[in-house]
Each structure stands twice: as structure tokens, then as C-alpha cells.
């Protein structure tokens, strides 16, 4: 007998989304998480006395509007505001690029008339392809199945639906889609634009969470992946959840609990319980056993299959391929308490640019050198840093007159070379990140009154992000769509009966979207109806 219909491993945003949908459909849902708070990496915590911030994930755009509506997240307290400007890119020579509604065209024109003529068409092309991604976000990709049966027929129908969406693109748009899935962002941007800052505007999205050069094949898709979001109905816009990213997951938890979901914190899963080739529950770290008809994992699939699932329960080819699941996003994350706002040499003083994503990475060449440095030495001499100052939009995060900043830093090696430990080098790299910002905004270092630095190792230990991987697995062509997490398992079903995936290691991948949780719930409910009517 099962204690619950469903047990979900991990109370991050996708797990909460999945739990809420299943509970709304009448299933008895239990969630477990080793952390003492819900939210996984989407949490708001005090990192310095009086200063709160989104300590890991840090900004909003990809959260699906259908999920916001279905879970009634606004009724549970969620409020999202737009940045007043979208991105600010200062350059060492004092020039800058500032983007956002009514700003981008004029700002680009000051840098390059050539690029000003082309940026509208290029952005429109991205938007058309992003619309295709939006159509795929809340549906399972076609799954590769062997033999012939009902599963084959179902997947054939799914494939026809996929083909119908793609056929709505013109042949030229299909060519662009192919380029975006296979080419490097660098070569695409070099073909279109001439100015470094304009290329860097798009190129930054190609290396966020992607431990690679912007000239690496497949980096164009990562750029596209960051383009399919929206805020309050405005496509391609980035925003801030009042109260930080934890406000999203707190609203999700409230929605889930309102439908009867039972959430247990501070006690993680030690092992998936398998009987007669079926997942039938989990064993917790304290030795307790929770039995359920369905076990749903919201953790990195490599963690699930190499640490939590008994090796002898898995098919050997599956186990071997999962051991090679590629991850590690090259991310170093900092939260900084500030006595005052920074003033950038390129655009001194306060203004809407301080509400934007401030990107310190003035060229594609700079980004490539950062990756090469990190690959050789463990971290880049001139790192890529995005600065976000959410307290410019949300005064609940810091004392009056003071501020908090998120520093989202690329590239650092997920594992340091020559046996070095991140515990020994965390502060050295944190100092470098602060200095990098100070080079563009003199006085920034002096304004820092507290900081929290999270290396890839810290992100793994604190949030279960293997290798610090914010996406639960690289967004590479062999780990996307029907191959996420593996051909034959893109339908959110694992290799064992009763075992499912609902995390970012499933389609459509990383980011605070809620989509994998939504899609996994649909699959579980379909299977439940087939078994129990």
C-alpha cells in the first residue's frame, strides 16, 4: 500500500509546479527537500544583516505565463515588475550601450549606423524563432520509441503536431532555426553586426550558464533559449519579483499547499526505493521510507541516476550514458551589500541604467578569452560579470539608502585544475569579481559592506547544482528536445516504471520556467488515468 499517490524529490520551482498541478487533479502529493526552505535555487535569503537577495537564481523572464495563471500565483502574493531599462553595457573606452523600450535603436545608432540598420530585423528574426520555442515549451517533444504499439502511435501523432508548428515557418525562417540550433553565436553575430558592444549584447546570452566560448558550436541556441521569455505579457522583457525570486516559489508553495500538498523540509532523499523494476518510493536521509505510486525527480538527472538510484536497478547502457551527462555551467555567484549605488565611468550617476542587467563583457573576444583563461587556469583574468541591483526596483531588500547587488559571473571552471579546491580560492576569485566591477565603476569596491560568494562547489553543496550547473545539464544539441535527458526518455518517464523527471534536466531545459514541472504532471496524470481510470 502507498502512503501517497506521488512523492516528489526536491521542492524547487519545477517540483512545486508539478505538485500543484497533480494536487489540483486530486492526487495525494508528498514533497521532500533536504534544505530548510522551499524553492531550491529560487529563494530569497538574508546574506548580510538587514540585506536580503535572490541568492542563486536572480531574475525573471522565462516563468511561463500559463503557469502563473493556472496556479493563481498573483493571488498568492506574486508581483513582477519590469526593469526600467533592459541591459547596460559599458566599455573601457567610455562608450556604452543601453537597451529597452524606446532606447535600443538610438543607443545602437550612436555606436554604429550599420548596426542600427540591422538590429531591428535581427531582433525580429529571433522573436519569430522564439515564438516557435514558446509553442514547444508546454508540450513534450517527440519521444523516440522502439517497436510498434500504442506508444509508437502516440509519438507519431506528437511528431505530426511538432511538424505542423515548424511548417508554419517560411523556408528562410527554417534555415535560421537550423543555424540557431547548430551554429555558434559568434559567427552569426559577426555576420550581422560590426560593433563589439552590439555583438556582446546578444553574445552574453550565449554564454550565460554555458561554459563555452561564444564561438562554440551550439552557443547560438543558448542565446535563443534566453529570448523566449516575457514579463506581464511583454515578450523578450526581463523583470524582478518583488521580494526576490523566493517570492515566486513561496507563491507556488502556497498554491500547492492550498490543494493539499504535504511538504517536508530539512530531510533529503538518500535512495529511490525500487521493487520488481518499479520505483515505489524513497528512503530519506534519516532512514524514513515514503512509499508512493509515482516517484518524480526534480534534481539533476545525473544526481538521480548516479547517486540516488540503485545501480543494479538501471539498464547498463542507460547508466553508462547518464554517467556522461554533460554539465557544469562555469558560474560563480555573488550577493553584495552596498552602502551606495555604483557610478559607472561610461554613464555616471543614478538613472534607469542601474535597474538594468549591467553586462561587463564588452566584446565577443573578451568572452572567448575569459573561457580560455578559465579552461587553463580555473578562472578568467578578466571575467564576465552581470551586475543586477534589484533594490533599485524593490526597497524591501535593503535598509533605506542602501542597496543589494547580484553578481552573476562567468567563466570559472566547475572543477579547478591540478587538484585545487574551490574552498581555498573562493575569496581570491570573489575579490577579482569585485575589482572587475570597480574598474568600470570606481568606488564600487569601497561601497561593499558585506558579501556572499558561491563557487561552483558551493552551488552544488547548497542547492544540489552538480558542478554548479544552473541548467541541470548543458543545453547542447545532444542534450536538447527529444534528447533531454536522453533519446527514449524525453516524455518525462524514466527507465523504471513509476519514475519520472520534472526538473530542468528535462525539456525545455534550464531557467525558472516551471515548464518541465507542468509537462511532467501532464504525463503522470495521463499514466494515472490509464491505470485507474
Secondary structure by P-SEA (a helix, b strand, c coil): cccccbbbccccaaaaaaaaaaaaaccbbbbbbcccccccccccccccccccccccccccccccaaaaaaacccccbbbbbcccccbbbbccccccccccccccaaaaaaccaaaaacaaaaaaaaaaaaaaaaaacccccbbbbccccaaaaaaaaaaaaaaaaaacccaaaaaaaaaaacccaaaaaaaccccaaaaaaaaaaacccccccccccaaaaaaaaaccccccccccbbbbccccaaaaaaaaaaaaaaabbbbbccccccbbbbccccccbbbcccbbbbbccbbbbccccccccccccccccccaaaaaaaaacccccbbbbbbbbbcbbbbbcccccccccccccccccccaaaaaaaaaaaaccccccbbbbbbbccccccccccccccbbbbbbcccccccccccccccccaaaaaaaaaaaaaaacccccccccccccccaaaaaaaccccccccccccccccccccccccccccccccccccbbbccccccccccccaaaaaaaaaaaaaaaaaacc
